[in-house]
Amino acid sequence: MKALTGSGVALITPFNEDDTLDIPSLDKLIEYQITGGIDYIVVLGTTGETATLNKKEKQEIFKTIAEKVNGRVPLIAGIGGNNTKDILDEFDYFDLTGYSAILSVSPYYNRPTQEGLFQHYKAIAEASPLPIILYNVPARTGSNIQAETTVRLANTFKNIIGIKEASGNFHQYSTIIRDTPAGFFLISGDDALLLPMAALGASGVISVLANALPTQVSRLAKMCNENNFEEARKIHTMLSKIIDLCFIEGNPAGVKAILKQLGICGEKTRLPLTSVSDETRNNIIRELKNL
């Protein structure tokens, strides 16, 4: 599946000040991504504040984006959680017309064993109408999908086609690349680690920063995939400070603050998340001017 090569964006969800979905800003953001050269869009990943959305809102977002994109770039649907049965029910509930694959974050809070993680994804693989990308982000979930479990899943289920990895464990990345079937995608889940992961063999990134700077992130991913690491290092260095500011007070508060400065959407988040501090916002404004 060529769609997972290059730059994907983990799309934010814009909100109005009254906490309702800001659909006009979502439309604007989609056009900004496509004209900015992003390769594919991940809808309702964790960056989309999915944990604070109800099913009706999620379905509205899935449908709105599919209609707006209209096949211009591939779409990946974020469907995951810590209740395996609920995920299986969502496959029947959501209309995924226009989507190419599912990104499914590993269960959070429950902290299952590796066997529990395998059985969780086994149930998803057997029920999913679309190919599956695993998502390992231990800092958010409280547990790590060990490389051996990823390899076991990849070799057991043909419809598990890749993993978004945000563990920061390069030994784990190397094992995944070495032991998974040909064509299995290792995708960086960290903007700051795209370049070194690409040097190991990662196919690209699912980026938070790309919400605000799609052209720059797409260029960086392209240079990595062309093995032009000299040019990639220049872009990586240029973006390193804004990446730090993007995450210093949590995701997606940082990138929403950047998007507001760019006039794309507001920076409203849903509780328990809050907007960034004045200090971070001012630092973001200064760094945007530098860029």
C-alpha positions as CSV (number, residue, x, y, z in Angstrom):
1,M,0.0,0.0,0.0
2,K,2.0,3.0,-1.3
3,A,-0.2,5.4,0.6
4,L,1.8,4.9,3.8
5,T,5.0,6.2,2.2
6,G,6.0,9.8,2.9
7,S,4.1,12.3,5.0
8,G,0.8,11.6,6.8
9,V,-0.9,14.2,9.0
10,A,-2.5,13.3,12.3
11,L,-5.3,15.8,11.8
12,I,-6.5,18.0,14.7
13,T,-10.2,18.6,15.4
14,P,-11.1,22.3,15.3
15,F,-13.7,23.4,17.9
16,N,-15.7,26.6,18.3
17,E,-15.5,28.5,21.6
18,D,-18.7,26.8,22.7
19,D,-17.1,23.4,22.3
20,T,-19.0,22.4,19.2
21,L,-17.3,21.1,16.1
22,D,-15.9,23.9,13.8
23,I,-16.7,22.3,10.4
24,P,-15.8,25.4,8.3
25,S,-12.3,25.4,9.9
26,L,-12.0,21.7,9.3
27,D,-12.8,22.3,5.6
28,K,-10.1,25.0,5.5
29,L,-7.6,22.7,7.2
30,I,-8.2,19.9,4.7
31,E,-7.5,22.2,1.8
32,Y,-4.4,23.5,3.5
33,Q,-3.1,20.0,3.9
34,I,-3.7,19.0,0.3
35,T,-2.3,22.1,-1.2
36,G,0.6,21.8,1.2
37,G,1.6,18.4,-0.4
38,I,0.7,16.0,2.4
39,D,0.6,12.4,1.2
40,Y,-2.3,11.1,3.3
41,I,-4.5,12.2,6.1
42,V,-5.2,10.3,9.4
43,V,-8.6,11.2,10.7
44,L,-9.5,10.9,14.4
45,G,-6.2,9.7,15.7
46,T,-5.3,10.6,19.3
47,T,-4.2,14.1,18.1
48,G,-7.9,14.6,17.0
49,E,-8.9,14.6,20.7
50,T,-10.9,11.5,19.9
51,A,-11.3,10.6,23.6
52,T,-13.6,13.6,24.1
53,L,-15.8,13.0,21.0
54,N,-19.0,11.1,21.0
55,K,-19.9,8.6,18.2
56,K,-22.2,11.0,16.4
57,E,-19.5,13.6,16.3
58,K,-16.9,11.1,15.0
59,Q,-19.3,9.9,12.3
60,E,-19.8,13.6,11.2
61,I,-16.1,14.1,11.0
62,F,-15.5,10.9,9.1
63,K,-18.2,11.8,6.6
64,T,-17.3,15.5,6.2
65,I,-13.6,14.8,5.5
66,A,-14.3,11.9,3.1
67,E,-16.7,14.2,1.1
68,K,-14.3,17.1,1.2
69,V,-11.2,15.1,0.2
70,N,-13.2,13.2,-2.5
71,G,-10.3,10.8,-3.3
72,R,-7.6,13.4,-3.7
73,V,-5.4,11.8,-1.1
74,P,-5.8,8.6,0.9
75,L,-7.6,8.7,4.2
76,I,-6.8,6.6,7.3
77,A,-9.5,6.2,10.0
78,G,-8.6,6.3,13.6
79,I,-10.6,3.6,15.4
80,G,-9.0,2.3,18.6
81,G,-9.4,2.2,22.4
82,N,-9.3,0.1,25.5
83,N,-12.6,-1.7,25.0
84,T,-12.1,-4.4,22.3
85,K,-15.8,-5.1,21.9
86,D,-16.6,-1.5,21.5
87,I,-14.1,-1.2,18.6
88,L,-15.7,-4.1,16.8
89,D,-19.1,-2.5,17.2
90,E,-17.7,0.7,15.7
91,F,-16.8,-1.1,12.5
92,D,-20.5,-1.6,12.0
93,Y,-21.5,1.9,13.3
94,F,-19.2,4.1,11.2
95,D,-19.5,4.6,7.5
96,L,-15.9,4.3,6.3
97,T,-16.6,5.0,2.6
98,G,-13.6,6.7,1.1
99,Y,-11.1,5.3,3.7
100,S,-8.1,3.1,2.8
101,A,-7.1,1.7,6.2
102,I,-7.6,1.9,10.0
103,L,-5.1,3.2,12.5
104,S,-5.8,1.5,15.9
105,V,-4.1,2.8,19.0
106,S,-3.2,0.1,21.6
107,P,-5.4,-0.2,24.7
108,Y,-4.7,2.5,27.2
109,Y,-5.1,2.4,31.0
110,N,-5.8,-1.4,31.1
111,R,-2.1,-2.1,30.6
112,P,-2.7,-5.6,29.1
113,T,0.1,-8.2,28.8
114,Q,1.7,-8.9,25.4
115,E,-0.7,-11.8,25.0
116,G,-3.6,-9.5,25.8
117,L,-2.3,-7.1,23.1
118,F,-2.0,-9.9,20.6
119,Q,-5.6,-11.1,21.3
120,H,-6.9,-7.5,21.1
121,Y,-5.4,-7.0,17.7
122,K,-6.4,-10.5,16.6
123,A,-10.0,-9.7,17.2
124,I,-9.7,-6.4,15.3
125,A,-7.9,-8.1,12.4
126,E,-10.6,-10.7,12.1
127,A,-13.4,-8.1,12.1
128,S,-11.9,-5.1,10.3
129,P,-13.3,-4.2,6.8
130,L,-10.0,-2.4,6.0
131,P,-6.2,-3.0,6.5
132,I,-4.9,-2.2,9.9
133,I,-2.0,0.0,11.1
134,L,-1.0,-0.7,14.7
135,Y,-0.2,2.4,16.9
136,N,2.2,2.1,19.7
137,V,2.5,5.2,21.9
138,P,3.5,4.0,25.4
139,A,3.7,7.6,26.9
140,R,-0.1,7.8,26.3
141,T,-1.2,4.2,26.8
142,G,0.9,3.1,29.7
143,S,2.1,-0.1,27.9
144,N,4.4,-0.9,25.1
145,I,3.7,-3.2,22.1
146,Q,7.0,-5.1,22.2
147,A,8.7,-5.7,18.9
148,E,8.1,-9.4,19.2
149,T,4.4,-8.9,19.5
150,T,4.4,-6.6,16.5
151,V,6.4,-9.2,14.5
152,R,4.0,-11.9,15.6
153,L,0.9,-9.9,14.5
154,A,2.5,-8.9,11.2
155,N,3.4,-12.5,10.4
156,T,0.0,-13.9,11.4
157,F,-2.4,-11.4,9.8
158,K,-1.9,-10.2,6.3
159,N,-4.3,-7.3,6.8
160,I,-2.0,-5.8,9.5
161,I,0.2,-3.8,7.2
162,G,2.2,-1.5,9.4
163,I,2.8,0.2,12.7
164,K,3.0,3.8,13.8
165,E,5.8,3.7,16.3
166,A,6.2,6.3,19.0
167,S,8.1,4.3,21.7
168,G,11.4,6.0,21.0
169,N,13.1,2.6,21.2
170,F,15.5,2.2,18.3
171,H,16.3,-1.4,19.1
172,Q,12.6,-2.1,18.8
173,Y,12.5,-0.3,15.5
174,S,15.4,-2.3,14.1
175,T,13.8,-5.6,15.2
176,I,10.5,-4.7,13.5
177,I,12.3,-3.8,10.2
178,R,14.3,-7.0,10.4
179,D,11.6,-9.5,11.3
180,T,8.4,-8.3,9.7
181,P,7.3,-9.4,6.2
182,A,8.4,-7.5,3.1
183,G,6.1,-4.5,2.6
184,F,5.3,-4.0,6.3
185,F,5.4,-0.3,7.1
186,L,7.3,1.2,10.0
187,I,6.0,4.7,10.4
188,S,7.4,7.3,12.7
189,G,4.9,8.6,15.3
190,D,7.4,11.3,16.4
191,D,8.1,14.4,14.3
192,A,11.5,14.8,15.9
193,L,12.5,11.2,15.1
194,L,11.5,11.0,11.4
195,L,15.0,11.5,10.1
196,P,16.8,8.9,12.2
197,M,14.0,6.4,11.8
198,A,14.1,6.9,8.1
199,A,17.8,6.1,8.2
200,L,16.8,2.7,9.7
201,G,14.2,2.1,7.0
202,A,11.0,3.8,8.2
203,S,8.6,4.6,5.4
204,G,7.7,8.1,6.6
205,V,5.8,9.9,9.4
206,I,2.3,10.5,10.7
207,S,3.0,14.0,11.8
208,V,1.4,16.5,14.3
209,L,3.4,19.4,13.0
210,A,2.2,18.8,9.5
211,N,-1.2,20.3,10.6
212,A,0.6,23.7,10.6
213,L,3.6,23.1,8.3
214,P,2.5,20.5,5.7
215,T,4.9,21.7,3.0
216,Q,8.0,21.5,5.2
217,V,7.1,18.2,6.7
218,S,6.3,16.7,3.3
219,R,9.6,18.0,2.0
220,L,11.5,16.4,4.9
221,A,9.8,13.0,4.4
222,K,10.5,13.2,0.6
223,M,14.2,13.9,1.2
224,C,14.4,11.0,3.6
225,N,12.8,8.6,1.2
226,E,15.2,9.7,-1.5
227,N,18.1,9.1,0.8
228,N,19.1,12.8,0.6
229,F,20.0,13.0,4.2
230,E,22.1,16.1,3.8
231,E,19.1,18.1,2.7
232,A,16.9,16.3,5.2
233,R,19.2,17.3,8.1
234,K,18.9,21.0,7.1
235,I,15.1,20.8,7.2
236,H,15.1,18.8,10.4
237,T,17.4,21.4,12.1
238,M,15.2,24.2,10.8
239,L,12.1,22.6,12.3
240,S,13.6,21.3,15.6
241,K,12.6,24.3,17.7
242,I,9.0,24.6,16.5
243,I,8.7,20.8,17.1
244,D,9.7,21.3,20.7
245,L,7.3,24.1,21.1
246,C,4.5,22.0,19.5
247,F,4.7,19.5,22.4
248,I,6.0,21.4,25.4
249,E,2.5,21.9,26.8
250,G,0.9,18.8,25.3
251,N,-0.7,17.7,22.1
252,P,-2.6,19.2,20.3
253,A,-2.6,22.4,22.3
254,G,0.8,23.4,20.8
255,V,-0.1,22.8,17.1
256,K,-3.5,24.4,17.6
257,A,-1.7,27.6,18.9
258,I,0.4,27.5,15.7
259,L,-2.6,27.1,13.5
260,K,-4.3,30.0,15.1
261,Q,-1.3,32.2,14.3
262,L,-1.5,31.0,10.7
263,G,-5.2,31.9,10.5
264,I,-6.3,28.3,9.8
265,C,-8.5,27.7,12.9
266,G,-8.8,28.6,16.6
267,E,-6.8,27.0,19.4
268,K,-9.8,25.8,21.5
269,T,-9.3,22.3,23.0
270,R,-11.8,20.3,25.0
271,L,-11.3,19.7,28.7
272,P,-9.4,18.1,30.3
273,L,-6.9,19.7,27.7
274,T,-6.3,23.4,27.8
275,S,-4.7,25.9,25.5
276,V,-1.0,26.8,25.9
277,S,0.3,29.4,28.2
278,D,1.0,33.0,27.1
279,E,4.7,32.3,27.4
280,T,4.6,29.3,25.0
281,R,2.3,31.2,22.6
282,N,4.7,34.1,22.5
283,N,7.6,31.7,21.9
284,I,5.6,30.1,19.1
285,I,5.0,33.5,17.5
286,R,8.7,34.4,17.6
287,E,9.7,31.0,16.1
288,L,7.2,31.3,13.3
289,K,8.7,34.7,12.4
290,N,12.1,33.0,12.3
291,L,10.8,30.3,10.0
